[in-house]
Each structure stands twice: as C-alpha cells, then as structure tokens.
C-alpha cells in the first residue's frame, strides 16, 4: 500500500509540472556605486526570497568586465557602442542559505573604478528557474524616445514568456531624473535606478556624468508570430544622451 500511495503522488506531480508555471516578478531591489566613489556596487537581495525562485541581476555600466558573484552565472553582455552604456545580465537560483542569511547582499565588482554602475535585481517565480531566460535582443538608441522591439520572426517559440524591457542611458540633464513617460499600454515599470555627480551631466566613464537604468515588464506572450515592442519617453528639457536597450524573455 505505501508503494501505491507513492506512485499516485508521482503521477500527480507529473501532471502539475506539465501544466507549467507562468513567470511572474515577485520582488525587486536596486543599488549603485554612487558614481563619484566608483568601484563595487553592493545591492540588497530582493525581499521575501523563496527557495527555487530565479534571481536576474541587470547591471548597467560603461565598458567593463565584472567578477561573477558567488552562486551566480553570467548570462550575457551587450557591449557598449560608442558612448552608449553596457548591459550585463547575471542569473541565480535562490537557495536555502540565501533565505536564511540575514541582511543578504550581492556585490558586483567592475574591472575599473571610474565608472558608474547601476544594478537592479528581479526575483521571479517561473517553471524554468535554472535557465530562466529564453532569449535576448538588443537595440541601441540615441534619441529621447526609447523603443525596444523584436522582429516577428525572432519571437521565442515558447508561449507564456514574460517579456522584460531594459534600457540604460547616460549623459543627460537632471531634468530627466523622473520615471519615463508614455510607457507602452499593458507594460508595468519595475525599477528605476539613477545616480549623478555634482556636475549634473557629462561622461560617466570619467566620473562626471548622470546614469539611469529603467526596467519594465509586459504581458505574457500569447502568439509566437507577433512582434513584441515596448517603448517610453525620457522627458526633460535636455535629452542629450546615449542609450542601450535590451529585451529579455523569461520562461
């Protein structure tokens, strides 16, 4: 009889796994290296960690290499183009030790100390926590309006992916400090990380700049043949900046 009970439980768990878990962002955290100080960006873990959930760290900087934090894996780097920022993505699965550690922080160490580093960490419940990102796209921008999109043929073949749009900008004025406007319908702003020095704007690579990282999430994909596009406008009277944008799909 115990054998029969065990077999029944095994079948039940298989059915539940087949149904899948739609990815959803549970909590977020963010931080920076305060620009003029340079060096490592240390960020608190997102609140209410759950064992088995995925953590995705999005790091915006100038041209850098980063020491991969213990327990994390480097997913991808979208290199800077000219003066545009670099975006680096790391992933990690939440462990029991993570949940039990009081005041848990994660440090992202750049190869140079003179650069602005902004970090946002997303905690995501999903079906595939070990490899949560299905694919990655990038588009560079250089105007006040930031549009992040993919061609129809490039949409992941996996349905029910959570699209996450990311952009980092630098060399802009303080009038751009607030959240972007005109966010695409159906999308939700998740994180805004900004930092500036006393000169208000300039070249972040020379410790004389203003840097912002903005992240938004969209509705789950429902059609593998339709393009996914997200957009927003960075406001302000002087929108002279360079930017890098990336779209991730979380399974």
C-alpha positions in Angstrom: 0.0 0.0 0.0 2.7 2.6 0.7 4.1 1.8 -2.7 0.7 2.6 -4.3 0.5 5.9 -2.5 3.9 6.9 -3.6 3.1 6.0 -7.2 0.0 8.1 -7.1 1.9 11.1 -5.8 4.4 10.7 -8.6 1.7 10.8 -11.2 0.1 13.9 -9.6 3.4 15.8 -9.5 4.0 15.0 -13.2 0.6 16.4 -14.1 1.3 19.6 -12.2 4.7 20.0 -13.9 3.1 19.6 -17.3 0.7 22.5 -16.6 3.7 24.8 -16.0 4.1 27.9 -14.0 3.6 31.3 -15.7 6.6 33.5 -14.9 5.9 36.4 -12.6 8.1 39.1 -10.9 7.8 38.6 -7.1 10.0 41.4 -5.8 12.9 43.7 -6.8 15.8 45.6 -5.3 18.4 48.0 -6.7 21.5 49.9 -6.0 24.6 51.7 -7.4 28.2 52.5 -6.7 27.3 56.2 -6.2 29.2 57.2 -9.3 31.9 59.6 -7.9 33.1 56.9 -5.5 33.4 54.3 -8.3 34.1 50.7 -7.6 31.8 47.9 -6.4 28.1 48.1 -6.4 26.6 46.2 -3.5 22.9 45.6 -3.6 20.5 44.2 -1.0 18.7 41.0 -2.1 15.0 41.4 -3.1 12.6 40.9 -0.2 10.7 37.8 0.6 13.0 35.3 -1.1 11.6 31.9 -1.9 13.8 28.8 -2.4 13.9 27.8 -6.0 12.9 31.2 -7.5 15.1 32.8 -10.1 17.1 36.0 -9.5 18.1 38.1 -12.5 20.6 40.8 -12.0 20.8 43.6 -14.6 23.9 45.7 -14.4 24.4 48.9 -16.4 27.8 50.4 -16.7 30.4 51.6 -19.2 32.8 49.1 -20.9 33.6 46.7 -18.1 34.2 43.1 -17.1 32.6 42.1 -13.8 33.6 39.4 -11.3 30.7 37.0 -11.3 29.3 36.9 -7.7 29.5 33.5 -5.9 26.5 31.4 -6.8 25.6 33.5 -9.9 26.1 32.7 -13.6 26.9 35.2 -16.4 24.1 35.1 -18.9 25.1 37.7 -21.5 26.7 41.1 -22.0 25.5 43.7 -24.5 28.6 45.7 -25.1 28.7 49.5 -25.2 28.5 51.1 -28.7 30.4 54.3 -28.8 29.4 56.3 -25.7 26.4 54.1 -25.0 26.2 52.1 -21.8 26.9 48.4 -21.4 24.2 46.0 -20.0 25.3 42.8 -18.3 22.9 40.1 -17.1 23.5 37.5 -14.3 21.2 34.7 -13.1 20.9 32.7 -9.9 18.6 30.2 -8.2 17.5 31.2 -4.7 19.0 28.7 -2.1 18.0 27.8 1.4 21.2 29.6 2.6 20.1 32.7 0.8 16.7 32.7 2.5 18.3 32.1 6.0 21.0 34.8 5.6 20.1 38.0 7.4 20.9 41.2 5.5 21.9 39.3 2.4 23.7 41.4 -0.2 25.3 40.8 -3.6 28.4 42.6 -4.9 29.1 43.4 -8.5 32.8 44.2 -8.9 33.8 46.1 -12.1 37.2 46.0 -13.7 37.7 49.8 -13.4 36.8 52.2 -10.6 36.0 55.2 -12.6 32.6 54.1 -14.0 29.0 54.5 -12.9 27.4 51.1 -12.1 23.7 50.7 -11.6 22.1 47.3 -10.6 18.6 46.0 -10.4 17.7 42.5 -9.2 14.4 40.8 -10.0 13.1 37.8 -8.1 11.0 35.7 -10.5 8.8 32.6 -9.9 8.9 30.5 -13.1 8.8 27.0 -14.4 12.5 27.0 -15.5 14.5 28.7 -12.7 17.8 27.0 -13.7 17.7 28.7 -17.1 15.0 31.3 -16.8 15.9 33.5 -19.9 14.6 32.2 -23.2 16.4 34.6 -25.5 17.9 38.1 -25.7 17.6 41.0 -28.1 19.3 44.4 -28.2 18.7 47.8 -29.9 20.8 50.9 -29.5 19.1 54.3 -29.3 20.2 57.9 -29.3 17.1 60.0 -29.0 14.7 61.0 -26.2 12.2 58.2 -27.2 13.3 54.7 -26.4 11.7 51.9 -28.3 12.7 48.3 -27.7 11.3 45.7 -30.1 11.9 42.4 -32.0 11.1 41.3 -35.5 8.2 38.9 -35.8 10.5 36.0 -36.8 12.5 36.5 -33.7 9.8 35.9 -31.1 10.6 32.8 -28.9 8.8 29.6 -29.8 7.9 29.1 -26.2 4.5 30.6 -25.3 3.8 32.3 -22.0 7.2 34.0 -21.8 7.4 37.2 -19.7 9.0 40.0 -21.7 11.3 42.3 -19.8 12.4 45.6 -21.4 15.6 47.3 -20.1 17.3 50.5 -21.1 20.3 52.3 -19.7 21.2 55.9 -20.6 23.9 58.4 -19.7 25.0 61.9 -20.5 21.6 63.6 -19.7 20.5 66.5 -17.7 18.9 66.5 -14.2 15.5 67.3 -15.8 15.4 63.7 -16.9 15.5 62.4 -13.3 12.0 61.0 -13.1 10.3 57.9 -14.4 9.9 57.8 -18.2 6.5 58.7 -19.6 4.3 57.2 -22.3 5.0 53.6 -21.3 3.5 51.2 -23.8 0.0 50.0 -22.8 0.0 46.7 -20.9 3.5 47.2 -19.6 4.5 47.9 -16.0 7.5 49.8 -14.7 9.5 47.6 -12.4 12.6 49.6 -11.4 14.4 52.9 -11.9 17.9 53.4 -10.7 19.6 56.8 -11.2 22.8 58.5 -10.0 24.6 61.8 -10.7 27.7 63.7 -9.7 27.9 67.4 -8.7 28.4 68.5 -12.3 25.0 67.1 -13.2 25.9 65.7 -16.6 28.8 64.6 -18.7 30.8 61.4 -19.3 30.1 58.7 -16.8 33.4 57.0 -17.7 35.2 60.0 -16.4 33.3 60.2 -13.1 31.4 63.2 -14.5 28.0 62.0 -15.5 24.4 61.1 -14.9 23.3 57.5 -15.4 19.9 55.8 -15.4 18.6 52.2 -15.6 14.9 51.6 -16.3 13.1 48.2 -16.4 9.6 47.4 -17.4 7.7 44.1 -17.8 5.0 43.3 -20.3 2.1 40.8 -20.7 2.9 37.1 -21.3 3.5 36.2 -24.9 0.4 34.5 -26.5 1.4 34.4 -30.1 4.8 33.2 -31.4 4.4 35.0 -34.7 3.7 38.5 -33.4 6.4 41.1 -32.7 6.8 42.4 -29.2 7.6 46.1 -28.7 7.9 48.3 -25.7 8.6 52.0 -25.6 8.8 55.0 -23.3 10.0 58.6 -23.4 12.7 60.1 -21.2 11.4 63.6 -20.6 13.2 66.8 -19.7 14.4 69.9 -21.4 17.7 68.5 -22.5 17.6 64.9 -23.6 21.2 64.6 -25.0 22.1 61.1 -24.1 23.3 57.7 -25.4 21.5 54.5 -24.6 21.5 50.8 -24.8 18.3 48.7 -24.7 17.7 45.0 -24.2 14.6 42.8 -24.2 14.7 39.5 -22.3 12.0 36.7 -22.4 11.7 34.8 -19.1 10.1 31.3 -19.3 
